[in-house]
Amino acid sequence: MSSKDTAERSLEHWSEAGRTGMEAFYALATEDYHQLALAADWPTLLADRAHEGWSLLDVACGSGKFPTALRRYTDLSAVPEVAYDLLDPSEFSVAEARGALGVPFVARRDLVMTLQDLPADHTGYDVVWATHALYALPPDELDAAAERFVAALAPGGLGLVAQATAASHYLAFYDAFRAGVREATPYTTAEQVRDALIRAGADVRDQRVTYTTGTSDRVVAEGFLQRCAFDDSVSLEEMEAAPVLGDYLASCRDASGSYTFSHEAALLWI
C-alpha cells in the first residue's frame, strides 16, 4: 500500500469531475467554516496584523469556504485589503477559491503545490492559515509541512491550523471505514499536527470547538459520507452493513433514522 493512497484519492476528488461529490459534502460541511468564523474575533485579529503591503497564505485552500464564511458571518469592513496567496496541489481548487474571494481578500499568487513543496523563499506572511485542510497529508511528510508552515510566517504574524481531533467525526468515521471497508492511510489528526508544529519550533495554543451536523435525508447523508472517505463507490447501505463502520454509523443514528455527527475541531494558534 502506498503511503500516499489517501492523498491521491483526495486529490482526484478535488477536480471538476468531483464537483458533484464536493457539493454533496458541503451540504453539511459548510458548518465547519461557520463555526471557525464564530470561534474568534477575526476582525480584530486581522486588523491588528494589517500594514502596508501585508499578505496572507491560505494553505490547502480548497474551494474558499473559510474566507467566504468570514465575509458572511463577521464584519471585516475595517480590515484593509490583504494580498491573498492560494496554495493547493489541485489547480481546480485554487481556481474555485480564487473565484470565491472578495474584499478584503485580494487574490495574488496561485501556488499549485503542496505545503511541503512550498519554496523556501516564500516567507514573511502576516497571516498563514490551514482550515480543515491537512487530513490527507502523508504521515511521513507531516514534519516537513509543519516546518514550512512555521517558516512562512513573519515574526509576530498570526498562524492557525484548524483540524478535527482524533475523537471527531471525520477521524472516527475514516478509521471505521478503513477497518470495515478498505485499508488506507489514516487521516492526520489535530493532535499530530499540533505535535509537528511544536517540533518545528512553534509555540502552540490549542483551542477546542465542538458542534454537531446532521440530516434525516439519506441522499444527503450518503453524499457527505462518501466525500468523508473520498470514495463514492460505496453506498450508504453498504457502509451501514459493513463491519466496524456499520457500528459507528449506528451510533450516529437515532430511532427515526436521522444522522447526527459530532465534531471537535482544534484551533492551533501560533
Secondary structure, DSSP 4 states (H G I P E B T S, - for coil): --TTHHHHHHHHHSSGGGHHHHHHHHHHHHHHHHHHHHSS-HHHHHHHH--TT-EEEEET-TTSHHHHHHHHHS--TTSPPEEEEEE-S-HHHHHHHHHH--TTEEEEEEE-S-GGG--TT---EEEEEEES--TT--GGGHHHHHHHHHHHEEEEEEEEEEEE-TTSHHHHHHHHHHHHT---PPPPPHHHHHHHHHHTT---EEEEEEEEEEES-HHHHHHHHHHHTT-TTS-HHHHHHSTTHHHHHHHTB-TTS-EEEEEEEEEEE-
